[in-house]
Each structure stands twice: as structure tokens, then as C-alpha cells.
């Protein structure tokens, strides 16, 4: 009874086993409600499962691999481009450039995609450039905020150690916030994964799950649409988990710092 009370009390912590049990119970309840939902449009879980099996026997896994490689390529390009812009902004001369790139997040890709088509001539390069643009504008915003959050005491501490200003940039700004940069990359990967189906719909030259999803949606094959969406959802969560594993491997001190804060 006391444990049940904790579940409905604010600001209480629960162990991992309880959290997993809650997720399983709620997921089962959601599937139960979905199974008995009366709708002529939304397919039943069993129909989605049959559609997924049919897709697996086709070219679905190949298309999924194509999309995954595209997303990973865009993530790597975003990481280096965004860090270059963000770190350059420590120089007053380049700060307006960083602020301008940050403000580009308010632009819509509708119409803007035509500009990218003229610049890169479509195909694979178009999809990569659109994904990179969508991530860079948000990555730079978060990274510049992270850099601006560095306290004066951290800079002064480095100066008392006899470091030059360029050495301070390397030690405090770059190395000191590299774990934060990786976490920002992990968060922005979700943006790329969400935008993936849209950019593959703009350019269908190489296929991908986006093109397949649009084709199924065009023919109103809703069971296949749900099956593809569910797969995209699960793969996205799996990749996010892998980013978390890599972060703990390369930056184990970040987890220790978080534990101290809690």
C-alpha cells in the first residue's frame, strides 16, 4: 500500500524495476484499448502485425538500412559543422554568424527546399543537406547557450593556472563541454529521424522508409502505414539508447556529475 502511495505522490523516485513494470502495464493497457477501439480507419494491432510481416518479406529492411545510413551521415556532418560555428562564436567577429544561424530555426522548409535543390542538384545530397540544415540551426542554438553558461570562475580558474586565452578555449570551452555537445547531438538526432520521412518524400531517388511510407499512405494502406511508423519509432528509440551507451562510454564522468546534482 505504501509503494502504491509513492506512485501517486509528486517528486518521488522509484527504482528501475518498478519503472519497467509500470511501462509494461501501461503498454499492455494501451494495446488492449487499441484492440477494441471502434474505428474504420485505424487498423487493429493484429492487422498491423500482418502488414509488418509482409513488409519484412519485401524490401523493407533494405529501405530501412538506406534511411538509417542517411540519418547517420547527416548526424556526423551536423556535429562538425555545428561545433565549428559554435566554437568560432567565442570570437566577437564570428558571434553574429552564430546568432544568425541560430535564428534560422524559425524558417520553414516549405519553399526553402527549392533553394537546396538549386544548390545541390537533388538526389542524395539534397536529402543530406536538408537534414543537416534542420539539425544545425537547433544544435548551434543549444551549443551557444551551453558555452554562454560557462561561469566566469571557470575562466578565472584556468587563468590562475597560467593558461593563454586560446588554451582556455581548448580546455574549458571545447574539452570541458564535449560531453554536453554529445548530449545535444543525441537530442538533435531525434529531429533528423523525425524529418527523415519528409526529406525522402521530397527526393525519392534512393528510396528509403519515407518514400515507402508515402506510397503506402497514397494507396490508403493504413495497416502498412502503422507498421512502418511503429518500426521507425522503435528504431529511433534504439538509436537514442545507443547514443546514451556511447556517451557513458566516452564520458563516464558526465554520469557521475549528474548523480552528484541529484
N, C-alpha and C positions, 0 to 999 in steps of 0.2 A: 504493500500500500504506500509505503514511504517512497519507494522507487517510482511509482506511478505519479506521485505528487511532484516529484522532481521534473518529470517530463512536461508538466504544465505550469512550472514556475519560471519566471523570467531570470535571465542571466545565470542560469545553472549550466554546469558542464556535465557531459555524460561520456562514458567510455566508448571505445571503438566498437566493441561487441554490441552494445545497446544501439548504437547508431546504425550498424549494419542490419540489425533485426528490425529497426523501425523502417529502414529503406525497403526491406523485403516485404514487410507487411503492407506498407502503403503502395508499393508497386503492384502487389497482388490485388489489392482493393481497386486500384485504377484499372487493371486488366478485367476484373470482374464487372465493373461499371461499364467499361468499353464494350464488353461482350454482349451486354443486354441493352445497349443504347439503341433506341429505335430511330434509325436514320437511313434513308435510301441512298445517300451519297457516301457516308463514311463506311468503309469496309470493316468487317469483323476481324479480330486477331487471327483466326484460322485462315481466312482468305488472304490476309497479308503474308502469312507464313507460306502458303502455297505459291503465292506470287514470287516470294523471295527465293524459294527453291527453283522455280522456273528460270529466274534471272541468273542464279548461280550456274545453271546448266548452259547458259548462253555466254555472252561476252562481258558479263557484269564485272567480274573480278579484274579483267584486263582494263576496263574503263575506270574502275576504282583505283587501280595502280597508276594509271595515267594522271588522274586527278591528284593523287597523293604526291607524286613526283613534282607536279606543277606547284602545289602548295609549298612543299619543302624548298624548292628552288626560290620561290618568291620570298620565303621567310629569311633565307640566308642573305639575299640581296638587300632586303629591308634592314636587317641587322647592321650591316656595314654602312649602308647609305645613311641611315638614321643616326648612328653613332658619330659618323663624320660630321654631320650637320650640327648635332648637339654639342660635341666637344669643341667644334670651331666657334660656337657661340660664346665660349669663355672669353674670346677676344671681342672687344666692343665693336670692331669693324664688321664682324660677321653676325652680331646679335640680331640686327634687323632681318637677316636672311632666315635665321631660325624662327623668329616670331612670325614671319610671313608664311613659312612652310606650315607652322602650327595652325595658322588661321585658315589654311586651305581645307581643313577638315569640314568646313561649312559648305563646301561646294558639292553639287550633285553630279553623279556620273552621267546622268541623262544629258546628252548633248556634248559633254566633255569627252565621252568615248570617241566621238568623231575626230577630235583633235589627236588622240592617241593613234587612231587608225592612220591618219596622215603622217604621223611621226615615225611609226614602226612598221607600216605596211601590213598590218593584220597578222593572223596566224598565232603561233606560239608566243612570239614577242609581245603581241598585243595583250594576251591574257596575263602574262607575267607583269607587264608594265602597269596594267590596271590594278592587279592585286598589290603590287609594291606601292603604288600611289595611295591606295586605301589604307595600307598599314603605316607607311612612313609618316603621314600627317598626324596620326594619333601617337605613334611611337615618339616622335620628336616632342610633341606636347608633354607627354609623361616624363620623358627623359630630361627635358629642360627644367621641369618642375622639381625633379629629383635633384638635379645639380644645384638649383637655387635654394634647396632646403639644407644644403651643407652649411653648418654653423661657422661663424667667424672664429670660434675657439678651435675648430679643427684646422683651419688655415693657420692660425697663430701658433698652434702646437707644432705644425710642420716647419714654420719659420724658425722657431726656437731650436729646432734640430739642425739648422743651417742649410736648409733646402732652398734652392733657387725657385723662382716662380714657375718655371717650366717643369721642374722636378715635382713641385706641389701639384701641378695639374696631373702629372702621371700617377703620383702616389695617392692623392686624396680624391681627385675627380674621376680618374679612369679606373685604377685598380680598386680604390675604396668603394666604388659604386657599381662594380662589374656584376655583382650578384643581383642588384636592383635592375640593371639593364637586361639581364637574362629573364627576370620575372616579368618585366614589361614586354619582352619578346613573346613570352608564353601567353600573356593576356592578349596580345595583338594577333597571335596565330589564330585565335578564335574568330577574329574579324575576317582573316583570309579564308578560313574554312567556310564561313557563312557566305562570303561573297563569291565563292568558287563556282557555284551553280549559275550565278548570274553572268560571270565573265565567260564561262564555257558556252552559255547561250548566245552571247554576242559573237563569239568566234567558235564555230563547230568543226573546224578543220581537223583537229586531232581527236575529236570525240570527248570522252570523259563522262562522269556521272551527271554533270549538269546538262549536257546535251541529251543524254538518255532520259533524264527526269522530264525535260521539256517535251520530248517526243511522247512519253507515256501520258503526260498531262494533256497534250494536244488531242490524243485519242481517248481521253477520259478514262484511262485505265487506273482508277484510283487505288486499287489494291497494290499495283506495282509502284505507284507514286509513294504510297505509305511505306512500302518495303524499302525503296531507295532512300527515303527520308530517314527511316529508322537506322539503316546502315550508315548513312552519313553521320547521324547523331552518335552512334556507338563508336565509330572510328575516330570522330573528333574528340570524344571523351578519352579514348585510349591514347591518342597522341598527346593530349594535355597531360595525362598521367605520366607518359614517358618524359615529357619536358620537366615534370616535377622530380622524377627519378634522376635525370641528368643534373638538375640544379643541386640536389642533395649530394650528388657525387662530386661535382666540381666545386661547389661552395658549401661544404658542410657547416662552416661557421655561421651561415645565414640562419640555419635551423636553430642553432644554439642561441643566437641573438633574439629570435622570435620567442623562444621559450623563456628567456630572461624577462622580456617585456610582459609576457602573460603572467 
